[in-house]
C-alpha cells in the first residue's frame, strides 16, 4: 500500500509500506532505501 510519512516539519516521503513500529511510526521503501516516520493523516472530502 502506498503511504506518506513525515520526516520533519517540512519533509515528507511517499512509498510502499513495509512495516509498522510499536511507537506508531511506519517504515516505507522507496527504490532501495527505507525511511521511518510518522504517517501523514489523509484528507477526506464529502
N, C-alpha and C positions, 0 to 999 in steps of 0.2 A: 504494500500500500504506500502511496506517495504521501509524505508528511513534511511539514515545515517546522523547523526548530529555531529558537532564538539563542544566539551565542553571546549576545551582549545587548546593549541598549539600541544599537543601530545595525547590527549584523544578523541576518537570518540566512538559513541554508535549507534547500529543499532536495529531498532524495528519498530512496526506498528505506522504509523502516525495517531494521533488523533485530531490534530488541528493546526492552524497557528495563530501567533500573529501579531499585527499591525506593530511591529518593524522589521519584516522579519524572526523572529525565528519561529521554528516549535516545536510542542510537540509530543513526541513519547512515546509509552508504551512498556515496557519490563517486562513480567510477571505481577507483581502487582505494579511496580514502574513506575513513569513517569519522563521524562527528557526533558529539554528545551535547545535548542541550535540552532546554525546556520546550515542550510543544507550544506552538502558537495557536491560540483559540481561533477557530474558523468563524467567519461571519455568515449569518443566515438571513436571507431576505424572505419576506412573506408576501 
